Amino acid sequence: YDITLPKPKHFSYFNLSSPSDFEGEVGERSEKKDVFQAPPPVIMFSGSGLNSSKGLRRQKRDWVIPPINVAENSRGPFPQMLVSIRSDQDQDISIRYSITGVGADQPPNEVFNIDPVLGKMFVTKPLDREHRSSYHLRAHAVDMNGNQVENPIDLYIFVIDMNDNRPEFKNQVYNGSVDEGSKPGTYVMHLSAFDADDNTTANGMVRYRILSQTPHSPIPNMFTINSETGDIVTVAPGLDREKVSQYTIIVQATDMEGNLNFGLSNTATAIITVTDINDNPPMLTSKTFTAEVPENRVDVVLTNLTVIDADQPHSPNWNAIYRIISGDPSGHFTIRTDPITNDGMVTVVKPVDFEMNHAFMLTVVVSNQAHLASGIQSSLQSTAGITISVQDVNEPPYFPTNPKHIRFEEGVPAGTSLTTFSASDPDQLQMQQTIRYSKLTDPADWLSINRTNGQIVTTAMLDRESVNVKNNIYEATFLATDNGFPAASGTGTLQIYLIDINDNPPVLIPRESQICERTNRNANGVNITAADADTDPNAGPFVFELPSFPTNIRRNWTISRISGDYARLGLRYQIYLEPGVYEVPVVVSDSGNPPLSNKSVIKVKVCPCDENGDCTTLGAVAATGLGTGAIISILICIIILLSMVLLFVVWIKRREKERQTKQLLIDPEDDVRDNILKYDEEGGGEEDQDYDLSQLQQPDSLEHIISKPPAVRRVDERPIIPESQYPIRPVVPHPGDIGDFIHEGLRAADNDPTAPPYDSLLVFDYEGSGSTAGSVSSLNSSSTGDQDYDYLNDWGPRFKKLADMYGGGDDD
């Protein structure tokens, strides 16, 4: 755009409002107030408008409009005029001015506005540079018809920063650390503060300083801070964790380049932990230690070595490591560190022998897990001596050769001396003791040992084939005990390797088989072999033979050799035997020297076979040896058993049918036993129910019973013959007569020949005829009759409630 500025006198505002004019304290702002009251500058549009009728001509170079500077946080009054905008055509036509951009017609709206007639632009509210530091607006000039008169011009508004924000630390507490003994200038930690003001001006330039240090040991100023970067470093030697383990420093951050008179400040706390280094070697509390150890004991703690270390507990600089540097070439001892107390526990890890060493003189050195810091020397108290005395104890006897191996043939007779299994006493140089022997384990009870000299003698014949012999070895253990106090004992194992002899004849396998009566000559036969409990050379190969007697054995059967351990037993060619089981004796001999023989019998079943060479079912039955008579007898027994089962089923069916044909005392349609009311339903009495209660009473007439066929009468009906005379119950029985009445009725029922045949006294629904009591429904609880119920009080406690309800007591 072509923009022409007016004479320089109109821009006195810009000359007075440079950013440096707004720096300083609030006291200087009163002087600037006079500056703002100067006449505002006038910004002119380009001299050649869009509506100029003049011809083209060369234009003068336009002035560049400087930015408009507005101080933030201005106190007003608002609206506050910033600048005037006008067109050089406003003398000829009416002009309307407007501005657009962020802060005018875009959010945030109405921060700036303009007088459309006069062209004066105003700021309507205080500005905040930290919220927005600049605005870009465009000024427009149009005529009354809205036609653009001038090209828009750009207006840049900068918000001048004021020192209205304190420096802020990200954290209120910072943690850092530094090794003890660090040299001056050692970096410790970094602190930083942020100032929201413009960091290109003094308002946002932060400087740091240390206000205080706690504690002041060894000097008050052990640390310093870089005023610009915030780095804390050491400035003096003497950091010692064992004296001061932590420092607390207060750091102040101030803007205005650290000017305490004009700047704003804030503080934070820096906690500096002095970390431990291994600058204190461990020191043993004594130069010499003593201990005692019983011989032949392990994992026993003999003594504790105590140590002092000033470094941080339970750290590598404090944890002690103990080493034995001399006096234990065989490695009998070790020193373990107690993780809680840091003591050294001298422990026996390998048994010591009093007869070989009476005492040990150990030299021990202690150190830390971590190496000593540079320049720190080991202490003379890191080395000590340990004197360990060995205590003599009664050691058990021991067998020099354990286990002891000997070889003997099996079958040696009882009383044979095998060997002498003697033990030695390690205490024989210190004390004279006697050793006694005894047997500890002897699974087959074949051995005995001499109590004084350890000679072992057999008590039974040794058998290699016994279940107690494993891999030809029989094992027994013996005990040697001395007469010390307390007595000690040791065990020894004797292993006897038993050499096999030919003492077991072979046994034929299998003992049963089957063969077809007619088949191929080469394929017909039974493969046989033998089992021998002995081993080579007293087992196979075997010799299989048929005995000479009885003669029919070799006439009907033959044996052919297959291999050293197998042979085939079969029928001779063109020999036919009837189906059955035949016992064929076979003589088997082993290869021992001398050989042993055994005559075994194999049961061979001869039967008819099918085309596959398997016995048929009929042939298998016939081969079992049952005759025709036996088979017929079995079939007859089966038929009789089936007939009995059939008769029993028919009898059960017939009985069920008779039971179903029996009728009830009354017609099934009139039977009310299937229509019993629920127990919790109480109606209005029998008079309110449409029931024929006569069906529940025994009828006086017996015609309907007499007319029934005898086969369908019920056994619980009243008999037709004259019934027995039962005692008549009085109208008001006396309580004392009830028991007699029951016994008389029971006796009469037992003697009544017309009573039912099953175990029941009387028919329950029959109470006799001529009852003097009326219907139960005729009773009325509200009746005021003169009936006397006092006799209920005499019937005992069971009728007390009823007597209280109906009795005429004194309570009435």
VOGU-3710 file (C-alpha; in Angstrom, 3 decimals, decimal comma):
1> yditlpkpkh> 0,000/0,000/0,000  1,084/3,570/-0,639  1,090/5,351/2,653  1,995/8,996/3,086  2,786/10,371/6,483  2,116/13,948/7,529  4,739/16,418/8,617  7,093/15,191/11,320  5,454/17,457/13,870  2,528/15,048/13,983
11> fsyfnlssps> 4,787/12,190/15,221  5,930/13,732/18,449  3,989/10,929/20,164  6,248/8,253/18,771  9,381/10,127/19,690  8,265/10,307/23,283  6,989/6,770/23,660  10,035/4,634/23,083  10,323/1,483/25,309  13,033/3,027/27,443
21> dfegevgers> 10,631/5,743/28,554  8,593/3,172/30,491  11,316/1,500/32,561  11,724/2,328/36,218  9,622/2,503/39,308  6,069/3,724/39,724  7,391/7,092/40,913  8,573/7,879/37,383  5,210/7,065/35,847  3,795/10,456/36,881
31> ekkdvfqapp> 6,256/12,138/34,564  5,208/9,879/31,697  1,616/10,807/32,252  2,431/14,248/30,857  3,919/12,578/27,833  0,712/10,709/27,067  -1,195/14,014/27,239  0,676/15,350/24,220  -1,416/15,677/21,069  -1,778/12,259/19,464
41> pvimfsgsgl> -0,110/11,715/16,111  -2,061/11,853/12,887  -1,691/9,039/10,377  -2,571/10,052/6,842  -3,620/7,748/4,066  -1,754/7,839/0,780  -2,087/11,118/-1,125  -3,630/9,439/-4,173  -7,013/8,005/-3,418  -8,892/5,472/-5,452
51> nsskglrrqk> -11,378/8,126/-6,656  -8,760/10,693/-7,883  -9,520/11,994/-11,323  -5,966/13,061/-11,990  -3,904/11,123/-14,433  -1,100/8,868/-13,574  1,827/10,554/-12,047  4,942/9,567/-10,171  4,245/9,277/-6,465  6,535/10,306/-3,662
61> rdwvippinv> 8,016/7,515/-1,557  5,729/6,633/1,393  6,732/6,898/5,005  6,913/3,683/7,038  4,512/3,941/9,954  6,315/3,124/13,218  4,530/0,872/15,727  2,252/2,299/18,354  3,573/1,549/21,854  1,097/1,171/24,722
71> aensrgpfpq> 2,174/0,505/28,289  0,541/-2,464/30,026  -1,513/-2,061/33,167  -2,363/1,581/32,369  -4,714/3,183/34,879  -6,641/5,077/32,206  -8,926/6,885/32,049  -10,481/4,687/29,366  -11,118/4,856/26,573  -7,670/6,277/26,011
81> mlvsirsdqd> -6,882/7,833/22,663  -3,893/6,376/20,845  -3,782/7,952/17,363  -5,837/9,816/14,740  -6,315/8,421/11,263  -7,466/10,672/8,408  -7,609/10,864/4,666  -6,658/13,958/2,626  -9,997/13,568/0,836  -12,053/14,188/3,952
91> qdisirysit> -12,374/17,880/2,837  -14,162/16,932/-0,365  -16,365/14,014/0,724  -17,604/12,472/3,965  -15,326/9,650/5,106  -16,082/6,781/7,477  -13,182/5,126/9,299  -12,974/1,583/10,703  -10,384/-0,884/12,015  -10,227/-4,679/11,708
101> gvgadqppne> -8,093/-7,408/13,229  -7,493/-9,173/16,523  -8,600/-6,873/19,307  -11,059/-4,966/17,139  -13,585/-7,141/15,353  -11,854/-10,440/16,242  -11,427/-11,999/19,701  -10,594/-10,434/21,999  -13,161/-7,978/20,622  -13,435/-4,283/21,401
111> vfnidpvlgk> -9,988/-3,853/22,920  -9,535/-1,086/20,355  -12,167/1,027/18,623  -12,205/4,070/16,329  -14,427/7,069/15,918  -15,882/6,491/12,436  -16,211/10,238/11,706  -13,147/11,759/13,345  -10,842/8,710/12,890  -9,612/8,740/16,480
121> mfvtkpldre> -8,536/5,265/17,680  -8,854/4,370/21,357  -7,796/1,561/23,719  -10,735/0,591/25,925  -9,103/-1,373/28,727  -5,753/-2,015/30,396  -3,482/-4,317/28,388  -1,486/-7,266/29,753  1,729/-8,009/27,917  1,972/-11,464/29,500
131> hrssyhlrah> -1,382/-12,258/27,931  -0,677/-10,671/24,522  2,359/-8,629/23,624  1,293/-7,099/20,245  -1,688/-6,445/17,991  -1,909/-6,087/14,211  -4,820/-3,961/12,978  -5,838/-2,538/9,593  -7,424/0,903/9,151  -10,033/1,446/6,407
141> avdmngnqve> -11,579/4,593/4,886  -14,842/4,407/2,895  -17,396/6,933/1,653  -21,015/7,121/2,708  -21,930/4,465/0,160  -19,387/2,067/1,527  -16,992/2,476/-1,350  -13,361/2,241/-0,467  -11,747/5,632/-0,680  -8,217/4,740/0,460
151> npidlyifvi> -6,151/1,611/0,523  -6,092/0,034/4,044  -3,053/0,751/6,150  -1,420/-1,612/8,714  -1,184/-0,580/12,337  1,152/-2,428/14,734  0,525/-1,931/18,443  3,186/-3,136/20,880  2,410/-3,569/24,602  5,248/-2,134/26,646
161> dmndnrpefk> 6,294/-4,433/29,527  6,068/-3,287/33,134  7,723/-5,083/36,059  4,539/-6,613/37,420  5,619/-10,290/37,893  7,862/-11,794/40,527  10,287/-14,571/39,690  8,691/-17,967/40,396  10,556/-21,155/41,332  9,189/-24,362/39,863
171> nqvyngsvde> 9,568/-26,072/43,253  9,646/-24,647/46,715  12,130/-27,307/47,876  15,054/-28,604/45,803  17,155/-31,608/46,772  20,791/-32,071/45,908  23,798/-34,011/47,110  27,551/-33,737/47,273  30,198/-36,196/48,388  31,899/-35,514/51,632
181> gskpgtyvmh> 35,457/-34,302/51,272  34,676/-32,593/47,941  37,088/-29,926/46,782  36,047/-26,270/46,407  34,271/-25,615/43,102  32,500/-28,974/43,057  29,093/-28,738/41,371  26,214/-29,534/43,749  22,841/-28,704/42,145  20,894/-26,241/39,979
191> lsafdaddnt> 17,975/-23,929/40,813  16,005/-21,864/38,312  13,220/-19,312/38,563  10,945/-18,065/35,780  9,855/-14,427/35,382  6,831/-13,804/33,163  8,042/-10,316/32,293  10,019/-9,537/29,169  13,380/-11,242/29,530  14,931/-8,866/27,035
201> tangmvryri> 14,461/-6,078/29,553  15,557/-5,739/33,108  12,005/-6,627/34,166  12,623/-10,279/33,296  16,324/-10,621/34,063  16,648/-12,759/37,240  19,648/-12,935/39,500  20,262/-15,424/42,368  21,929/-15,190/45,753  22,126/-17,302/48,952
211> lsqtphspip> 20,411/-15,754/51,926  21,322/-18,294/54,642  22,989/-21,649/55,337  22,076/-24,042/58,152  24,154/-25,225/59,975  27,158/-22,933/59,889  29,654/-25,766/60,325  32,468/-25,708/59,581  31,973/-22,155/58,155  28,780/-20,187/57,383
221> nmftinsetg> 29,538/-19,993/53,665  30,265/-23,508/52,465  28,416/-22,963/49,172  27,898/-20,237/46,599  25,483/-19,822/43,716  26,040/-18,469/40,228  23,908/-15,329/40,115  22,916/-15,794/36,481  22,665/-19,613/36,012  21,552/-20,686/39,503
231> divtvapgld> 24,263/-23,383/39,834  25,331/-24,094/43,432  28,943/-25,120/43,995  31,191/-25,615/47,015  33,536/-22,795/47,978  35,347/-24,287/50,964  36,756/-27,683/51,975  35,708/-29,561/55,083  32,519/-31,402/54,127  32,310/-34,339/56,553
241> rekvsqytii> 29,187/-36,525/56,624  30,094/-37,908/60,026  29,834/-34,307/61,422  27,171/-32,670/59,219  25,085/-34,911/56,999  22,751/-32,239/55,562  22,672/-28,507/54,815  19,627/-26,285/54,292  20,141/-23,208/52,065  17,668/-20,386/51,367
251> vqatdmegnl> 18,088/-19,024/47,820  16,599/-15,692/46,637  15,751/-14,869/43,010  15,355/-11,138/42,125  14,452/-9,531/38,776  15,638/-6,127/37,555  19,043/-7,773/37,242  19,142/-8,330/40,959  18,488/-4,723/41,963  17,126/-5,086/45,469
261> nfglsntata> 15,740/-1,528/45,467  13,590/-1,878/42,334  13,355/-5,618/41,639  10,793/-8,156/42,818  12,048/-11,227/44,718  11,082/-14,770/45,685  12,797/-17,536/47,679  13,186/-21,306/47,605  14,865/-23,889/49,831  17,749/-26,107/48,733
271> iitvtdindn> 18,466/-29,196/50,841  21,966/-30,518/50,234  22,737/-34,031/51,486  26,353/-34,880/52,155  26,827/-38,383/50,765  29,118/-40,866/52,384  32,454/-41,980/51,013  34,613/-44,691/52,485  36,877/-42,387/54,423  36,780/-44,415/57,669
281> ppmltsktft> 38,442/-47,847/57,627  36,885/-50,534/59,858  38,672/-51,116/63,154  38,497/-54,263/65,271  37,748/-53,625/68,915  40,531/-55,957/70,069  43,864/-57,128/68,805  43,385/-60,717/70,031  40,376/-63,049/70,275  40,086/-66,538/71,785
291> aevpenrvdv> 37,694/-69,429/71,121  37,243/-73,185/71,699  35,923/-75,806/69,314  35,002/-79,454/69,948  36,554/-81,803/67,468  34,433/-83,292/64,665  31,858/-80,470/64,857  30,818/-78,298/61,903  28,661/-75,194/61,450  29,407/-74,040/64,983
301> vltnltvida> 29,988/-70,312/65,681  33,054/-70,081/67,897  33,261/-66,337/68,592  32,205/-62,934/67,237  34,690/-60,334/66,038  33,359/-56,835/66,761  34,271/-53,923/64,511  33,747/-50,137/64,523  33,129/-48,156/61,306  32,022/-44,508/61,305
311> dqphspnwna> 30,687/-44,610/57,745  26,998/-44,828/56,907  25,558/-48,057/58,360  24,405/-50,827/56,020  26,177/-49,320/53,047  29,132/-50,749/51,087  31,336/-48,251/52,943  30,242/-49,801/56,258  29,716/-53,488/55,488  32,688/-55,487/56,739
321> iyriisgdps> 34,423/-58,374/54,987  36,625/-60,681/57,085  39,464/-62,766/55,695  41,758/-65,351/57,304  45,202/-64,609/55,935  47,201/-67,223/57,892  46,947/-70,107/60,358  44,348/-72,244/58,520  45,930/-73,896/55,483  43,339/-76,711/55,395
331> ghftirtdpi> 40,332/-74,370/55,403  38,705/-75,540/58,645  37,297/-72,116/59,470  35,488/-69,235/57,798  34,233/-65,858/59,015  30,736/-64,770/58,032  29,465/-61,220/58,476  26,349/-60,609/60,535  24,209/-58,325/58,308  22,657/-56,598/61,326
341> tndgmvtvvk> 25,557/-55,988/63,665  28,434/-56,168/61,134  30,213/-58,594/63,498  32,413/-61,360/62,155  31,150/-64,846/63,126  34,048/-67,340/63,246  32,515/-70,641/62,100  33,817/-74,212/61,713  33,166/-75,533/58,203  35,455/-78,573/58,262
351> pvdfemnhaf> 35,842/-80,933/61,242  39,026/-80,602/63,265  40,830/-83,518/64,885  42,290/-83,139/68,344  44,762/-85,930/67,652  46,195/-83,915/64,730  45,871/-80,288/65,932  45,442/-79,161/69,507  45,108/-75,467/68,622  44,980/-72,986/65,741
361> mltvvvsnqa> 46,483/-69,497/65,564  44,607/-67,451/62,968  45,392/-63,983/61,600  42,322/-62,049/60,455  42,036/-58,816/58,460  38,845/-56,813/57,976  37,932/-54,454/55,131  34,857/-52,897/53,554  32,914/-53,893/50,494  33,866/-50,558/48,926
371> hlasgiqssl> 37,477/-49,525/48,492  38,827/-46,806/50,717  38,606/-43,312/49,326  41,627/-41,824/47,677  44,208/-40,773/50,211  42,724/-42,855/53,081  45,085/-45,425/54,602  44,104/-48,679/56,307  44,115/-48,703/60,058  46,464/-50,811/62,131
381> qstagitisv> 43,398/-51,981/64,017  42,081/-53,754/60,878  44,133/-56,853/61,755  43,764/-59,177/64,763  44,775/-62,648/65,961  42,461/-65,501/66,985  43,559/-68,395/69,195  41,279/-71,459/68,791  41,706/-74,399/71,175  40,475/-77,836/70,064
391> qdvneppyfp> 38,596/-79,845/72,701  39,074/-83,610/72,752  35,856/-85,661/72,628  35,215/-89,387/72,499  35,201/-90,179/68,797  33,374/-93,231/67,493  35,273/-96,211/66,108  35,543/-96,379/62,340  36,016/-99,188/59,847  39,087/-98,548/57,718
401> tnpkhirfee> 37,505/-100,232/54,682  33,908/-99,197/54,389  32,168/-100,790/52,601  34,169/-103,993/52,560  33,809/-106,321/49,536  34,310/-110,116/49,620  33,449/-112,948/47,169  32,026/-116,344/48,041  30,178/-119,094/46,226  26,562/-119,513/47,143
411> gvpagtsltt> 25,622/-122,599/49,039  28,411/-122,434/51,619  27,146/-124,206/54,735  26,355/-122,616/58,062  29,365/-122,013/60,307  31,672/-120,929/57,493  33,995/-118,046/58,424  33,800/-115,336/55,791  36,095/-112,541/57,012  37,111/-110,391/59,967
421> fsasdpdqlq> 35,440/-106,969/59,902  37,347/-104,961/62,539  37,215/-101,260/63,430  39,785/-98,782/64,717  39,450/-96,276/67,557  40,816/-92,774/66,761  41,211/-92,050/70,486  43,697/-94,859/71,092  46,564/-92,403/71,585  44,763/-90,493/74,350
431> mqqtiryskl> 42,811/-93,273/76,046  42,676/-97,054/75,931  39,183/-98,226/75,013  37,619/-101,554/74,166  35,546/-102,041/71,004  32,528/-104,357/70,887  30,810/-105,478/67,671  27,183/-106,178/66,941  24,962/-106,794/63,932  22,869/-103,848/62,748
441> tdpadwlsin> 21,108/-105,132/59,622  21,058/-108,640/58,135  17,998/-109,007/55,870  18,141/-112,811/55,519  19,709/-113,476/58,939  22,582/-115,397/57,356  25,487/-113,884/59,343  26,829/-113,447/62,882  29,808/-111,391/64,160  32,151/-112,134/66,982
451> rtngqivtta> 31,583/-109,550/69,711  35,268/-108,999/70,492  37,274/-109,521/67,280  34,691/-108,847/64,527  34,929/-112,268/62,840  31,899/-112,903/60,594  30,487/-116,444/60,338  27,522/-117,758/58,351  24,491/-119,016/60,283  22,630/-120,352/57,207
461> mldresvnvk> 23,409/-121,381/53,666  23,924/-118,437/51,301  21,561/-118,436/48,322  22,208/-116,186/45,349  18,626/-116,595/44,150  17,193/-115,107/47,370  15,060/-111,962/47,129  17,495/-110,312/49,567  20,313/-110,505/47,010  20,477/-107,596/44,597
471> nniyeatfla> 22,699/-107,933/41,499  24,473/-110,925/43,067  25,424/-108,839/46,142  24,203/-109,474/49,668  24,660/-106,478/51,999  24,783/-106,374/55,817  25,775/-103,608/58,248  27,566/-103,940/61,576  28,094/-101,696/64,602  31,342/-101,039/66,470
481> tdngfpaasg> 30,913/-99,423/69,926  33,600/-98,297/72,356  33,335/-98,101/76,155  33,997/-94,379/76,441  31,790/-91,890/78,284  29,541/-91,333/76,613  29,864/-94,389/74,430  30,371/-93,788/70,713  29,661/-96,120/67,845  30,379/-96,398/64,145
491> tgtlqiylid> 28,836/-98,467/61,366  30,385/-100,527/58,620  28,913/-102,211/55,560  29,889/-105,677/54,335  29,061/-106,551/50,723  29,263/-110,254/49,765  29,370/-111,029/46,069  27,790/-114,490/45,650  29,199/-116,614/42,848  26,505/-118,704/41,136
501> indnppvlip> 26,530/-122,511/41,244  24,191/-124,872/39,387  21,666/-125,463/42,142  18,381/-124,771/40,303  16,945/-127,079/37,612  15,197/-125,530/34,621  11,416/-125,233/34,540  9,346/-125,804/31,380  7,411/-122,869/29,875  4,507/-122,818/29,072
511> resqicertn> 2,580/-125,294/31,226  -0,588/-125,245/29,090  -1,242/-124,923/25,362  -3,508/-126,150/22,559  -3,003/-127,891/19,223  -5,239/-128,749/16,288  -6,097/-132,408/15,765  -5,482/-132,146/11,995  -3,416/-129,475/10,320  -0,265/-128,854/8,327
521> rnangvnita> 2,539/-130,991/9,575  5,098/-128,232/9,628  2,859/-125,560/11,197  1,234/-127,811/13,801  2,959/-127,681/17,203  3,666/-125,818/20,436  6,799/-123,701/21,013  8,318/-124,502/24,393  11,246/-123,091/26,352  12,610/-123,197/29,910
531> adadtdpnag> 13,408/-120,822/32,779  16,398/-121,285/35,045  17,049/-119,259/38,226  20,786/-119,719/37,708  22,914/-117,629/35,382  25,332/-118,553/32,624  26,950/-120,976/32,282  24,525/-122,859/34,537  21,395/-121,995/32,508  20,855/-122,416/28,732
541> pfvfelpsfp> 21,173/-123,748/26,190  18,597/-126,384/27,266  17,986/-129,928/26,137  14,321/-131,005/25,669  13,472/-134,727/25,597  10,400/-136,964/25,817  10,614/-139,676/28,481  10,767/-143,333/27,451  7,924/-144,280/29,729  5,034/-144,362/29,124
551> tnirrnwtis> 5,691/-145,573/25,603  2,672/-143,847/24,020  4,293/-140,469/24,683  7,028/-140,935/22,097  4,602/-142,814/19,823  2,170/-139,873/19,616  4,391/-136,850/20,240  7,667/-135,514/18,982  10,091/-132,696/19,962  12,204/-130,819/17,435
561> risgdyarlg> 14,914/-128,340/18,370  14,502/-124,718/17,198  17,399/-123,009/18,997  19,454/-123,312/22,138  16,545/-122,190/24,341  13,466/-123,184/22,249  11,949/-126,382/20,894  8,648/-127,441/19,222  6,306/-130,038/20,676  3,831/-131,566/18,187
571> lryqiylepg> 1,917/-134,656/17,093  3,673/-137,227/14,975  2,769/-137,382/11,316  -0,488/-139,182/10,539  -1,290/-139,472/14,245  -4,878/-138,587/15,131  -5,969/-137,989/18,729  -9,507/-137,421/19,809  -10,269/-133,912/21,120  -9,339/-133,602/24,757
581> vyevpvvvsd> -6,633/-132,507/27,179  -3,441/-134,526/27,215  -0,652/-134,319/29,782  2,695/-134,618/28,019  5,790/-135,027/30,212  8,974/-133,300/28,979  12,471/-133,637/30,447  14,479/-130,376/30,417  18,229/-130,215/31,182  20,466/-127,165/31,614
591> sgnpplsnks> 24,125/-126,649/30,689  25,614/-126,712/34,163  28,468/-128,871/35,300  27,062/-131,269/36,220  23,773/-130,477/34,435  20,468/-130,525/36,283  17,288/-131,988/34,787  13,632/-131,516/35,543  10,625/-133,477/34,354  7,746/-131,121/33,727
601> vikvkvcpcd> 4,252/-131,781/32,425  2,595/-129,597/29,814  -1,171/-129,839/29,330  -1,954/-129,831/25,620  -5,546/-129,333/24,479  -6,258/-131,122/21,213  -9,293/-129,711/19,438  -10,883/-129,332/15,997  -9,809/-126,079/14,345  -11,248/-123,800/11,703
611> engdcttlga> -9,453/-122,643/8,574  -7,540/-120,029/10,639  -6,118/-122,626/12,971  -8,264/-121,644/15,978  -10,269/-124,074/18,056  -14,004/-124,082/17,257  -16,563/-123,558/20,045  -17,818/-127,118/19,922  -14,328/-128,381/19,733  -13,324/-126,340/22,758
621> vaatglgtga> -16,173/-127,846/24,765  -15,350/-131,312/23,669  -11,707/-130,686/24,434  -12,464/-129,889/28,020  -13,070/-133,591/28,624  -16,870/-133,602/29,274  -18,762/-136,643/28,053  -22,175/-136,780/26,361  -23,933/-137,681/29,615  -22,453/-134,702/31,425
631> iisiliciii> -23,512/-132,324/28,664  -27,092/-133,696/28,703  -27,248/-133,328/32,492  -26,175/-129,698/32,256  -28,863/-128,989/29,641  -31,597/-130,617/31,775  -30,591/-128,479/34,777  -30,810/-125,355/32,683  -34,318/-126,280/31,454  -35,534/-126,987/35,005
641> llsmvllfvv> -34,176/-123,662/36,219  -35,928/-121,753/33,433  -39,214/-123,569/34,167  -39,073/-122,576/37,839  -38,505/-118,951/36,929  -41,474/-119,025/34,517  -43,801/-120,565/37,129  -42,794/-117,943/39,684  -43,571/-115,129/37,257  -47,001/-116,613/36,423
651> wikrrekerq> -47,832/-116,908/40,141  -46,876/-113,271/40,745  -49,075/-112,107/37,849  -52,046/-114,127/39,057  -51,806/-112,790/42,553  -51,634/-109,220/41,273  -54,756/-109,839/39,182  -56,720/-111,183/42,182  -55,750/-108,185/44,230  -57,043/-105,835/41,553
661> tkqllidped> -60,432/-107,643/41,274  -61,296/-107,131/44,981  -63,818/-104,373/45,634  -64,090/-101,887/48,420  -66,803/-101,936/51,067  -68,640/-99,168/49,173  -68,807/-98,261/45,526  -65,718/-96,491/44,246  -67,781/-93,485/43,164  -69,070/-92,998/46,731
671> dvrdnilkyd> -65,725/-93,526/48,407  -64,747/-90,345/50,224  -61,323/-91,455/51,388  -59,785/-89,797/48,370  -61,599/-86,533/49,177  -60,224/-85,730/52,580  -60,153/-82,006/53,443  -56,967/-80,134/54,171  -56,013/-80,034/57,798  -55,992/-76,263/58,038
681> eegggeedqd> -59,493/-75,828/56,601  -62,314/-75,550/59,118  -65,787/-75,275/57,703  -69,031/-74,444/59,403  -69,563/-77,961/60,682  -71,082/-81,064/59,197  -74,431/-79,351/58,664  -72,760/-76,882/56,250  -71,143/-79,645/54,183  -73,035/-81,487/51,484
691> ydlsqlqqpd> -71,604/-84,857/52,537  -73,420/-88,095/53,178  -71,893/-88,959/56,541  -73,802/-92,201/56,698  -71,177/-93,658/54,401  -68,678/-93,386/57,265  -70,877/-95,444/59,622  -71,300/-99,186/59,619  -74,743/-99,905/58,090  -77,281/-101,832/60,109
701> slehiiskpp> -78,293/-103,971/57,144  -75,955/-106,622/55,806  -77,775/-107,397/52,601  -75,288/-105,643/50,366  -72,508/-107,677/51,952  -74,317/-110,983/51,761  -75,149/-110,419/48,094  -71,462/-110,028/47,148  -69,563/-113,040/45,811  -67,282/-114,610/48,409
711> avrrvderpi> -64,226/-113,963/46,280  -64,593/-110,207/46,322  -65,354/-109,605/49,962  -62,918/-107,604/51,975  -61,188/-109,218/54,897  -61,823/-106,215/57,120  -65,648/-106,311/56,739  -67,881/-107,203/59,625  -68,409/-111,009/59,613  -71,831/-112,400/58,690
721> ipesqypirp> -71,848/-114,888/61,551  -73,135/-113,672/64,894  -70,573/-111,362/66,337  -69,155/-111,591/69,814  -70,610/-109,534/72,587  -68,208/-106,765/73,609  -68,570/-104,919/76,888  -70,865/-101,908/76,610  -69,219/-98,634/77,533  -71,178/-96,664/80,132
731> vvphpgdigd> -72,544/-93,257/79,176  -70,290/-91,471/81,626  -67,381/-93,810/82,318  -65,421/-93,388/85,484  -61,765/-92,738/84,837  -60,788/-95,785/86,812  -62,773/-98,076/84,501  -61,088/-96,980/81,216  -58,137/-99,349/81,589  -60,388/-102,280/82,442
741> fiheglraad> -62,593/-101,462/79,467  -59,600/-101,531/77,057  -58,291/-104,836/78,437  -61,700/-106,484/78,209  -62,061/-105,372/74,577  -58,579/-106,698/73,763  -59,301/-110,055/75,371  -62,612/-110,368/73,544  -60,950/-109,597/70,196  -58,213/-112,183/70,775
751> ndptappyds> -60,837/-114,874/71,457  -63,151/-113,889/68,557  -62,991/-116,527/65,769  -64,507/-114,048/63,307  -61,736/-111,475/63,673  -59,665/-110,660/60,551  -56,707/-112,962/59,865  -54,054/-110,178/59,961  -52,608/-108,440/62,987  -55,305/-105,898/63,775
761> llvfdyegsg> -57,520/-105,729/66,820  -60,746/-104,277/65,431  -62,162/-102,646/62,342  -61,405/-98,943/62,816  -64,616/-97,567/61,235  -66,908/-99,795/63,281  -67,996/-98,459/66,650  -71,040/-100,639/67,260  -74,682/-99,717/67,061  -76,856/-97,720/69,427
771> stagsvssln> -74,414/-94,934/70,260  -75,867/-92,607/72,854  -73,793/-89,650/71,551  -75,213/-87,450/68,873  -73,411/-85,754/66,025  -70,353/-83,811/66,944  -71,721/-80,836/65,064  -74,569/-80,678/67,542  -72,160/-79,379/70,178  -72,275/-75,634/70,617
781> ssstgdqdyd> -69,670/-73,753/72,620  -72,229/-71,091/73,451  -74,755/-73,575/74,885  -76,043/-72,648/78,331  -77,289/-76,144/79,209  -76,988/-77,652/82,624  -74,552/-80,406/81,576  -71,909/-81,008/84,233  -68,280/-81,258/83,085  -66,653/-81,348/86,514
791> ylndwgprfk> -65,680/-84,952/86,026  -63,001/-83,767/83,560  -60,917/-82,558/86,530  -60,528/-86,204/87,569  -59,033/-87,394/84,279  -55,515/-86,208/84,953  -53,219/-83,462/83,623  -53,893/-84,266/79,941  -57,508/-83,029/80,340  -56,718/-80,027/82,535
801> kladmygggd> -57,022/-77,528/79,685  -60,389/-78,996/78,622  -61,574/-79,007/82,263  -60,650/-75,328/82,620  -62,671/-74,477/79,512  -65,875/-76,441/80,279  -65,679/-77,192/83,990  -67,793/-75,228/86,391  -64,947/-73,900/88,482  -65,009/-71,241/91,123
811> dd> -63,737/-68,668/88,617  -67,170/-68,342/87,109
//
